[in-house]
Amino acid sequence: MPRNVDREARRSDLVSAAATLFAKRGVANTAVSDIVKTAGVAQGTFYLYFDSKDDALLAVVERIGRAMMDEVAAHVDASASAVEKMHALGDVLSGYAAQPDALDIVTLMHLPENRALHDRLTEDLTPRLVPLVEAIVRQGVAEGVFRVSSVSAAAWFVLCGLQSVERAGTAAPDMPDALAGVVEFALRALGYEGTEP
């Protein structure tokens, strides 16, 4: 008699095992057999959910993207000024860049040979980030601290600036300062003339 298996829970266990191993050992030093051993399932079970180790890596990256979006949304939804929210956006992104357990995956995503993986995550995140950044800009205009002719264009400007930090090949340890610098520049470009919080 077949056991009832929660497919989403099983897939989640495999993604968690892969994330742990990728961060600890690196992707190249992690085999599918390591992932299934850590997850406590048979090797054949892995292939019910993923076509390859690269497929599992993509699932790990997508999970990181969802967690990042949840954290960004929580900061944007907080009752804070637009300037504080803009800083919080930079802080969230800096926090992900500085997490030691995610460093291997972050580094791996930024290797030239993994551009397609990085682009897929960016293509997934950017359309979800635009409305959040537009809300911050709109709030700043309403508060009288931002002066822009197009909220949408301003949001794209901010996001492109933040993305340029990683596209420029900034090393993970330098990300927090680089992102903070982009946020400061973006605030000035949006017309903010006040002192920083």
Phi and psi in degrees as GROMACS dihedral restraints (atoms count N, CA, C in turn):
[ dihedral_restraints ]
;  ai    aj    ak    al  type     phi  dphi    fc
    3     4     5     6     1   -68.2    20    10
    4     5     6     7     1   142.2    20    10
    6     7     8     9     1   -78.2    20    10
    7     8     9    10     1   149.7    20    10
    9    10    11    12     1   -78.8    20    10
   10    11    12    13     1   123.1    20    10
   12    13    14    15     1  -118.0    20    10
   13    14    15    16     1   128.2    20    10
   15    16    17    18     1   -79.4    20    10
   16    17    18    19     1   102.0    20    10
   18    19    20    21     1   -60.9    20    10
   19    20    21    22     1   -39.8    20    10
   21    22    23    24     1   -66.4    20    10
   22    23    24    25     1   -40.2    20    10
   24    25    26    27     1   -65.9    20    10
   25    26    27    28     1   -41.7    20    10
   27    28    29    30     1   -63.9    20    10
   28    29    30    31     1   -44.6    20    10
   30    31    32    33     1   -62.9    20    10
   31    32    33    34     1   -41.9    20    10
   33    34    35    36     1   -61.8    20    10
   34    35    36    37     1   -39.4    20    10
   36    37    38    39     1   -62.8    20    10
   37    38    39    40     1   -41.3    20    10
   39    40    41    42     1   -65.7    20    10
   40    41    42    43     1   -41.1    20    10
   42    43    44    45     1   -65.3    20    10
   43    44    45    46     1   -41.4    20    10
   45    46    47    48     1   -63.3    20    10
   46    47    48    49     1   -43.6    20    10
   48    49    50    51     1   -62.0    20    10
   49    50    51    52     1   -44.9    20    10
   51    52    53    54     1   -62.1    20    10
   52    53    54    55     1   -44.2    20    10
   54    55    56    57     1   -60.9    20    10
   55    56    57    58     1   -44.3    20    10
   57    58    59    60     1   -61.5    20    10
   58    59    60    61     1   -47.7    20    10
   60    61    62    63     1   -69.4    20    10
   61    62    63    64     1   -41.1    20    10
   63    64    65    66     1   -60.4    20    10
   64    65    66    67     1   -42.7    20    10
   66    67    68    69     1   -69.1    20    10
   67    68    69    70     1   -37.0    20    10
   69    70    71    72     1   -80.4    20    10
   70    71    72    73     1   -46.2    20    10
   72    73    74    75     1  -105.2    20    10
   73    74    75    76     1   -19.6    20    10
   75    76    77    78     1    94.0    20    10
   76    77    78    79     1   155.2    20    10
   78    79    80    81     1   -67.5    20    10
   79    80    81    82     1   -44.5    20    10
   81    82    83    84     1   -62.9    20    10
   82    83    84    85     1   -30.7    20    10
   84    85    86    87     1   -94.4    20    10
   85    86    87    88     1    11.5    20    10
   87    88    89    90     1  -114.6    20    10
   88    89    90    91     1   125.8    20    10
   90    91    92    93     1  -102.2    20    10
   91    92    93    94     1   159.7    20    10
   93    94    95    96     1   -56.4    20    10
   94    95    96    97     1   -37.3    20    10
   96    97    98    99     1   -61.8    20    10
   97    98    99   100     1   -33.0    20    10
   99   100   101   102     1   -67.6    20    10
  100   101   102   103     1   -41.3    20    10
  102   103   104   105     1   -64.1    20    10
  103   104   105   106     1   -46.8    20    10
  105   106   107   108     1   -69.0    20    10
  106   107   108   109     1   -34.0    20    10
  108   109   110   111     1   -63.9    20    10
  109   110   111   112     1   -45.1    20    10
  111   112   113   114     1   -64.3    20    10
  112   113   114   115     1   -38.6    20    10
  114   115   116   117     1   -78.8    20    10
  115   116   117   118     1   -15.1    20    10
  117   118   119   120     1    75.2    20    10
  118   119   120   121     1    37.4    20    10
  120   121   122   123     1  -130.6    20    10
  121   122   123   124     1   166.6    20    10
  123   124   125   126     1   -74.3    20    10
  124   125   126   127     1   152.7    20    10
  126   127   128   129     1   -58.3    20    10
  127   128   129   130     1   -38.5    20    10
  129   130   131   132     1   -62.2    20    10
  130   131   132   133     1   -28.5    20    10
  132   133   134   135     1   -63.0    20    10
  133   134   135   136     1   -37.6    20    10
  135   136   137   138     1   -53.8    20    10
  136   137   138   139     1   -43.1    20    10
  138   139   140   141     1   -78.0    20    10
  139   140   141   142     1    -4.6    20    10
  141   142   143   144     1   -76.8    20    10
  142   143   144   145     1   -20.9    20    10
  144   145   146   147     1  -113.2    20    10
  145   146   147   148     1   -28.3    20    10
  147   148   149   150     1  -136.5    20    10
  148   149   150   151     1   147.0    20    10
  150   151   152   153     1   -81.4    20    10
  151   152   153   154     1   -26.6    20    10
  153   154   155   156     1  -162.1    20    10
  154   155   156   157     1   174.3    20    10
  156   157   158   159     1   -63.0    20    10
  157   158   159   160     1   -36.8    20    10
  159   160   161   162     1   -61.8    20    10
  160   161   162   163     1   -35.9    20    10
  162   163   164   165     1   -64.5    20    10
  163   164   165   166     1   -39.7    20    10
  165   166   167   168     1   -67.3    20    10
  166   167   168   169     1   -38.6    20    10
  168   169   170   171     1   -60.6    20    10
  169   170   171   172     1   -42.6    20    10
  171   172   173   174     1   -60.4    20    10
  172   173   174   175     1   -40.3    20    10
  174   175   176   177     1   -63.4    20    10
  175   176   177   178     1   -37.3    20    10
  177   178   179   180     1   -64.9    20    10
  178   179   180   181     1   -45.2    20    10
  180   181   182   183     1   -63.0    20    10
  181   182   183   184     1   -41.3    20    10
  183   184   185   186     1   -64.4    20    10
  184   185   186   187     1   -36.5    20    10
  186   187   188   189     1   -64.5    20    10
  187   188   189   190     1   -42.9    20    10
  189   190   191   192     1   -60.6    20    10
  190   191   192   193     1   -42.3    20    10
  192   193   194   195     1   -61.5    20    10
  193   194   195   196     1   -42.9    20    10
  195   196   197   198     1   -64.7    20    10
  196   197   198   199     1   -41.9    20    10
  198   199   200   201     1   -63.8    20    10
  199   200   201   202     1   -40.4    20    10
  201   202   203   204     1   -62.9    20    10
  202   203   204   205     1   -44.3    20    10
  204   205   206   207     1   -61.9    20    10
  205   206   207   208     1   -41.5    20    10
  207   208   209   210     1   -61.5    20    10
  208   209   210   211     1   -42.4    20    10
  210   211   212   213     1   -68.7    20    10
  211   212   213   214     1   -42.4    20    10
  213   214   215   216     1   -61.2    20    10
  214   215   216   217     1   -46.0    20    10
  216   217   218   219     1   -61.0    20    10
  217   218   219   220     1   -39.5    20    10
  219   220   221   222     1   -63.1    20    10
  220   221   222   223     1   -39.5    20    10
  222   223   224   225     1   -72.4    20    10
  223   224   225   226     1   -36.6    20    10
  225   226   227   228     1   -70.3    20    10
  226   227   228   229     1   -34.3    20    10
  228   229   230   231     1   -76.1    20    10
  229   230   231   232     1   -16.3    20    10
  231   232   233   234     1   -63.3    20    10
  232   233   234   235     1   152.3    20    10
  234   235   236   237     1   -82.6    20    10
  235   236   237   238     1    90.7    20    10
  237   238   239   240     1  -142.5    20    10
  238   239   240   241     1   167.3    20    10
  240   241   242   243     1   -72.0    20    10
  241   242   243   244     1   164.7    20    10
  243   244   245   246     1   -62.2    20    10
  244   245   246   247     1   -38.6    20    10
  246   247   248   249     1   -64.7    20    10
  247   248   249   250     1   -43.6    20    10
  249   250   251   252     1   -62.9    20    10
  250   251   252   253     1   -38.6    20    10
  252   253   254   255     1   -66.9    20    10
  253   254   255   256     1   -37.3    20    10
  255   256   257   258     1   -64.0    20    10
  256   257   258   259     1   -42.1    20    10
  258   259   260   261     1   -64.6    20    10
  259   260   261   262     1   -40.0    20    10
  261   262   263   264     1   -62.5    20    10
  262   263   264   265     1   -38.0    20    10
  264   265   266   267     1   -59.4    20    10
  265   266   267   268     1   -48.1    20    10
  267   268   269   270     1   -62.2    20    10
  268   269   270   271     1   -39.1    20    10
  270   271   272   273     1   -64.7    20    10
  271   272   273   274     1   -40.9    20    10
  273   274   275   276     1   -62.3    20    10
  274   275   276   277     1   -46.5    20    10
  276   277   278   279     1   -64.8    20    10
  277   278   279   280     1   -39.0    20    10
  279   280   281   282     1   -64.1    20    10
  280   281   282   283     1   -39.7    20    10
  282   283   284   285     1   -61.0    20    10
  283   284   285   286     1   -40.1    20    10
  285   286   287   288     1   -69.7    20    10
  286   287   288   289     1   -36.9    20    10
  288   289   290   291     1   -68.6    20    10
  289   290   291   292     1   -26.1    20    10
  291   292   293   294     1   -97.7    20    10
  292   293   294   295     1    -3.8    20    10
  294   295   296   297     1   -68.1    20    10
  295   296   297   298     1   119.7    20    10
  297   298   299   300     1   -60.5    20    10
  298   299   300   301     1   -36.8    20    10
  300   301   302   303     1   -74.6    20    10
  301   302   303   304     1   -15.4    20    10
  303   304   305   306     1  -103.9    20    10
  304   305   306   307     1    -3.8    20    10
  306   307   308   309     1   -58.9    20    10
  307   308   309   310     1   -43.0    20    10
  309   310   311   312     1   -62.1    20    10
  310   311   312   313     1   -42.8    20    10
  312   313   314   315     1   -69.0    20    10
  313   314   315   316     1   -41.6    20    10
  315   316   317   318     1   -61.5    20    10
  316   317   318   319     1   -46.3    20    10
  318   319   320   321     1   -61.5    20    10
  319   320   321   322     1   -45.2    20    10
  321   322   323   324     1   -59.8    20    10
  322   323   324   325     1   -41.7    20    10
  324   325   326   327     1   -64.8    20    10
  325   326   327   328     1   -24.0    20    10
  327   328   329   330     1   -96.7    20    10
  328   329   330   331     1     3.3    20    10
  330   331   332   333     1   -70.6    20    10
  331   332   333   334     1   143.1    20    10
  333   334   335   336     1   -54.0    20    10
  334   335   336   337     1   -36.5    20    10
  336   337   338   339     1   -71.6    20    10
  337   338   339   340     1   -11.5    20    10
  339   340   341   342     1  -108.9    20    10
  340   341   342   343     1    23.1    20    10
  342   343   344   345     1   -56.4    20    10
  343   344   345   346     1   -39.2    20    10
  345   346   347   348     1   -63.9    20    10
  346   347   348   349     1   -39.0    20    10
  348   349   350   351     1   -65.5    20    10
  349   350   351   352     1   -45.9    20    10
  351   352   353   354     1   -61.3    20    10
  352   353   354   355     1   -45.5    20    10
  354   355   356   357     1   -62.9    20    10
  355   356   357   358     1   -35.8    20    10
  357   358   359   360     1   -64.3    20    10
  358   359   360   361     1   -42.4    20    10
  360   361   362   363     1   -64.5    20    10
  361   362   363   364     1   -44.3    20    10
  363   364   365   366     1   -62.4    20    10
  364   365   366   367     1   -41.9    20    10
  366   367   368   369     1   -64.3    20    10
  367   368   369   370     1   -29.4    20    10
  369   370   371   372     1   -78.8    20    10
  370   371   372   373     1   -41.8    20    10
  372   373   374   375     1   -77.5    20    10
  373   374   375   376     1   -41.7    20    10
  375   376   377   378     1   -57.0    20    10
  376   377   378   379     1   -48.3    20    10
  378   379   380   381     1   -62.7    20    10
  379   380   381   382     1   -24.6    20    10
  381   382   383   384     1   -83.6    20    10
  382   383   384   385     1   -26.3    20    10
  384   385   386   387     1   -78.1    20    10
  385   386   387   388     1   -32.0    20    10
  387   388   389   390     1   -54.3    20    10
  388   389   390   391     1   -51.3    20    10
  390   391   392   393     1   -62.1    20    10
  391   392   393   394     1   -32.2    20    10
  393   394   395   396     1   -68.1    20    10
  394   395   396   397     1   -43.3    20    10
  396   397   398   399     1   -70.6    20    10
  397   398   399   400     1   -37.2    20    10
  399   400   401   402     1   -58.7    20    10
  400   401   402   403     1   -39.6    20    10
  402   403   404   405     1   -64.1    20    10
  403   404   405   406     1   -38.8    20    10
  405   406   407   408     1   -64.6    20    10
  406   407   408   409     1   -46.3    20    10
  408   409   410   411     1   -63.5    20    10
  409   410   411   412     1   -45.2    20    10
  411   412   413   414     1   -58.4    20    10
  412   413   414   415     1   -43.3    20    10
  414   415   416   417     1   -62.2    20    10
  415   416   417   418     1   -43.0    20    10
  417   418   419   420     1   -62.6    20    10
  418   419   420   421     1   -37.0    20    10
  420   421   422   423     1   -65.4    20    10
  421   422   423   424     1   -45.0    20    10
  423   424   425   426     1   -63.6    20    10
  424   425   426   427     1   -34.1    20    10
  426   427   428   429     1   -77.5    20    10
  427   428   429   430     1   -10.5    20    10
  429   430   431   432     1    80.9    20    10
  430   431   432   433     1    15.2    20    10
  432   433   434   435     1  -102.5    20    10
  433   434   435   436     1   -17.3    20    10
  435   436   437   438     1  -114.7    20    10
  436   437   438   439     1   143.0    20    10
  438   439   440   441     1  -129.0    20    10
  439   440   441   442     1   101.3    20    10
  441   442   443   444     1  -134.2    20    10
  442   443   444   445     1   151.0    20    10
  444   445   446   447     1   -87.9    20    10
  445   446   447   448     1   -22.6    20    10
  447   448   449   450     1  -139.2    20    10
  448   449   450   451     1   114.1    20    10
  450   451   452   453     1   -61.3    20    10
  451   452   453   454     1   -43.3    20    10
  453   454   455   456     1   -62.8    20    10
  454   455   456   457     1   -47.5    20    10
  456   457   458   459     1   -62.9    20    10
  457   458   459   460     1   -38.2    20    10
  459   460   461   462     1   -64.2    20    10
  460   461   462   463     1   -40.6    20    10
  462   463   464   465     1   -63.2    20    10
  463   464   465   466     1   -44.0    20    10
  465   466   467   468     1   -63.2    20    10
  466   467   468   469     1   -38.8    20    10
  468   469   470   471     1   -59.6    20    10
  469   470   471   472     1   -47.3    20    10
  471   472   473   474     1   -61.9    20    10
  472   473   474   475     1   -48.0    20    10
  474   475   476   477     1   -64.6    20    10
  475   476   477   478     1   -40.3    20    10
  477   478   479   480     1   -64.3    20    10
  478   479   480   481     1   -38.7    20    10
  480   481   482   483     1   -63.2    20    10
  481   482   483   484     1   -44.8    20    10
  483   484   485   486     1   -63.6    20    10
  484   485   486   487     1   -41.1    20    10
  486   487   488   489     1   -68.8    20    10
  487   488   489   490     1   -30.0    20    10
  489   490   491   492     1   -63.3    20    10
  490   491   492   493     1   -26.0    20    10
  492   493   494   495     1   -60.9    20    10
  493   494   495   496     1   -45.4    20    10
  495   496   497   498     1   -77.4    20    10
  496   497   498   499     1   -35.5    20    10
  498   499   500   501     1   -63.5    20    10
  499   500   501   502     1   -26.4    20    10
  501   502   503   504     1   -78.1    20    10
  502   503   504   505     1    -3.6    20    10
  504   505   506   507     1    81.9    20    10
  505   506   507   508     1    25.8    20    10
  507   508   509   510     1   -60.4    20    10
  508   509   510   511     1   131.9    20    10
  510   511   512   513     1   -67.3    20    10
  511   512   513   514     1   146.3    20    10
  513   514   515   516     1   -51.6    20    10
  514   515   516   517     1   -44.1    20    10
  516   517   518   519     1   -63.9    20    10
  517   518   519   520     1   -23.9    20    10
  519   520   521   522     1   -90.5    20    10
  520   521   522   523     1    -8.3    20    10
  522   523   524   525     1   -57.7    20    10
  523   524   525   526     1   -48.8    20    10
  525   526   527   528     1   -55.3    20    10
  526   527   528   529     1   -46.5    20    10
  528   529   530   531     1   -66.8    20    10
  529   530   531   532     1   -40.0    20    10
  531   532   533   534     1   -64.5    20    10
  532   533   534   535     1   -44.0    20    10
  534   535   536   537     1   -66.2    20    10
  535   536   537   538     1   -38.9    20    10
  537   538   539   540     1   -61.7    20    10
  538   539   540   541     1   -39.2    20    10
  540   541   542   543     1   -64.4    20    10
  541   542   543   544     1   -40.2    20    10
  543   544   545   546     1   -65.0    20    10
  544   545   546   547     1   -41.4    20    10
  546   547   548   549     1   -61.6    20    10
  547   548   549   550     1   -44.1    20    10
  549   550   551   552     1   -60.5    20    10
  550   551   552   553     1   -44.8    20    10
  552   553   554   555     1   -63.1    20    10
  553   554   555   556     1   -43.3    20    10
  555   556   557   558     1   -62.2    20    10
  556   557   558   559     1   -41.9    20    10
  558   559   560   561     1   -59.6    20    10
  559   560   561   562     1   -43.5    20    10
  561   562   563   564     1   -65.3    20    10
  562   563   564   565     1   -40.8    20    10
  564   565   566   567     1   -65.1    20    10
  565   566   567   568     1   -29.2    20    10
  567   568   569   570     1   -80.2    20    10
  568   569   570   571     1    -4.1    20    10
  570   571   572   573     1    99.8    20    10
  571   572   573   574     1     6.6    20    10
  573   574   575   576     1   -71.6    20    10
  574   575   576   577     1   126.6    20    10
  576   577   578   579     1  -119.1    20    10
  577   578   579   580     1    -0.1    20    10
  579   580   581   582     1   -78.8    20    10
  580   581   582   583     1  -177.1    20    10
  582   583   584   585     1   -89.9    20    10
  583   584   585   586     1   153.7    20    10
  585   586   587   588     1   -72.9    20    10
  586   587   588   589     1   147.5    20    10
